[in-house]
């Protein structure tokens, strides 16, 4: 059903992608398009047909039915700035949280032809094929992916990131969902971000976890609705990265 919602959202998103895309600015100065708004509404409507009593937390529409023990967490276009510039690295994120635990995740990147999904204790998949994280054990052998550098600077954690970069084999700043996609397939080994919201990482956290990885916030704590940082890696590397980020202080929500 979450896959059905992602497919319907994809049709809306690609229809706008073919044309001139116009955006307005939200109060936090991040862009939002009609494609963001309409695709999120399509996702909610699709899920509500199956689960009318479930709650929702969407990047564009906010929270609905907060009393439900089930909460669908939605980012209709993760990578809106890429989308606006016709850069193909954007994706739809849909996750289900049950009593505070993330149990379902779908990440659909139509222009990359990558549709990933995972469910608790059922494995992770990309386009129907099982995926698994790498087995690299040392930072010296690791490929690191990072989010935006300005947020590491704002959290006074840029020295931590530089320390990590200097200890890894290679690093790139892909940002958004793509770093997690690479991690879940074993193509990258570590993903770190200093500024996220739960809708940016909820679905990806399920996928990485079910692919055998670990995802926490940058302090090493389990993800929650209030999380706004992330460290994701295979089980061998995750504790090493968390150790480097000891003392990390997240930005206030």
Secondary structure, 3 states (H helix, E strand, C coil): CHHHHHHHHHHHHHHHHCCCCCEEECCCCCEEEHHHHHHHHHHHHHHHHHCCCCEEEECCCEEECCCCCEEEEEEEEECHHHHHCCCCCCEEEEEEEECCEEEEEEEEEHHHCEEEEEECCCCEEECCEECCCCCCCCHHHCEEEECCHHHHHHCCCHHHHHHHHHHCCEEECCCCCHHHHHHHCCCCCEEEECCCCHHHHHHHHHHHHHCCEEEECCCCCCCCCCCCCEEEEEHHHHHHHHHHCCCCCCCCC
